[in-house]
Amino acid sequence: MTDMEKNIMLEISTLPDEQLADVLKYIRFLKFSQLDSKEIEKRFDASWERVRARIKELNITQEDIEAEIRAVREGK
């Protein structure tokens, strides 16, 4: 581990727990910002495939989705 990595770990270790999620989000943001558009598109497509598979697994219909949206909009 480099000195920089050690310093970062030390700083992280002194943060309150509620801020650790923010640190993780920022690290992921930094890593994501280094990707090229092809890799981003590939990840986006893979995410949609996982969503579609989960929808099929749970037998969720388009009507179910629309009903859920209506319920949220009506505050139910």
C-alpha positions in Angstrom: 0.0 0.0 0.0 1.4 3.4 -0.9 1.7 6.3 1.5 -1.1 8.0 -0.3 -3.4 5.0 0.1 -2.4 4.8 3.8 -3.2 8.5 4.3 -6.6 8.1 2.6 -7.4 5.0 4.7 -6.5 7.0 7.8 -8.7 9.8 6.9 -11.6 7.5 6.1 -11.2 5.7 9.4 -11.9 8.9 11.3 -15.1 9.7 9.5 -18.5 9.1 11.1 -20.3 6.1 9.7 -23.0 8.2 8.1 -20.4 9.8 5.8 -18.8 6.5 4.7 -21.6 5.9 2.2 -20.8 9.4 0.7 -17.2 8.5 0.3 -18.0 5.2 -1.4 -20.4 7.1 -3.8 -17.6 9.6 -4.6 -15.1 6.8 -5.3 -17.5 5.1 -7.6 -18.2 8.4 -9.3 -14.5 9.0 -9.9 -14.1 5.5 -11.3 -17.1 5.8 -13.5 -15.9 9.1 -14.9 -12.9 7.4 -16.3 -14.9 5.0 -18.5 -15.3 5.6 -22.2 -18.7 5.9 -23.8 -18.6 2.3 -25.1 -18.0 0.9 -21.7 -20.8 3.0 -20.2 -23.2 1.8 -22.9 -22.2 -1.8 -22.2 -22.8 -1.4 -18.5 -26.2 0.3 -19.2 -27.3 -2.5 -21.5 -26.2 -5.1 -19.0 -28.2 -3.4 -16.3 -31.3 -3.4 -18.4 -30.8 -7.1 -19.1 -30.7 -7.7 -15.3 -33.9 -5.6 -14.9 -35.7 -7.5 -17.7 -34.7 -10.8 -16.2 -35.9 -9.8 -12.7 -39.2 -8.6 -14.2 -39.7 -12.0 -15.9 -38.7 -13.8 -12.7 -41.3 -11.9 -10.7 -43.9 -12.1 -13.5 -44.4 -8.3 -13.5 -46.6 -7.1 -16.3 -46.7 -3.7 -18.0 -50.1 -3.3 -16.3 -48.5 -3.9 -12.9 -46.0 -1.2 -13.6 -48.6 1.3 -14.7 -50.8 0.6 -11.7 -47.8 1.2 -9.4 -47.1 4.5 -11.1 -50.7 5.6 -10.8 -50.8 4.6 -7.1 -47.6 6.6 -6.4 -48.9 9.6 -8.2 -52.2 9.4 -6.3 -50.2 9.2 -3.0 -51.4 5.7 -2.1 
